[in-house]
Amino acid sequence: MTGGLAVPESETRVTAEAPDRDQGLPTAVAPALPKAIAVLAAVPVLIVLLDQVSKQLTLTYLTGEPPLKLLWGAVYLNLTRNSGAAFSLGAGFTWVFPIITLVVVGAIVWLARRLRSVPWAISLGLIMGGALGNFGDRMFRAPGVFQGHVVDMISLFDEAGRVFPAGAIFNVADSALFCGVVMAIVLEFTGRRRDGTRERRQQRTAAKTGS
């Protein structure tokens, strides 16, 4: 009874259980948004397709040929084979990278269960596509399974990759992986969550100051 008037039990229960985002109270976790899942599925397919086509064209037309100069020297196409990770990092530990790829892909699939943000779907899709593009090389190219060398061809401002980034030659998969990671960092710092909500600036400030 409130002021002599009866309040329906269902109305009282809804009011008590309504989420209060401003106060940071826990809310029910919504299932994944179909649109976000569709984007997450489409982006890796596109990246892997572009990556593998570019690699095959490079092998077909640049094998045994000098580097190809484009855009007045801003970009060079130079066929190289890389036993390391993205941007030639970690050469000599080729067998480790396929395992890391499987872990990364598994983690993204697990996160996708509650994915409701299209920007996050694009970011995770770029990361997955980049990882899978190079994974195919490591599994199916010479010298063998889990030891395959990745085909690289893009060099900026120098034909041998001595200028940028970090003195390395890279490929489409590397570019997608890098862009996906940068996008994820930006989304995280701007308070955009994978469930489609956006953390208020006041809450982030309070969390940092401990108030």
Secondary structure, DSSP 8 states (H G I E B T S, - for coil): -BTTB---HHHHHHHHH---GGGT---------HHHHHHHHHHHHHHHHHHHHHHHHHHHHHTTS--EEEGGGTEEEEEEEESSSGGGTTTT-TTHHHHHHHHHHHHHHHHGGG---HHHHHHHHHHHHHHHHHHHHHHHSTT-TTT--EEEEEEESSTTS-SBSTT--B-HHHHHHHHHHHHHHHHHHTTB-TTS-B--HHHHHHHHHT-
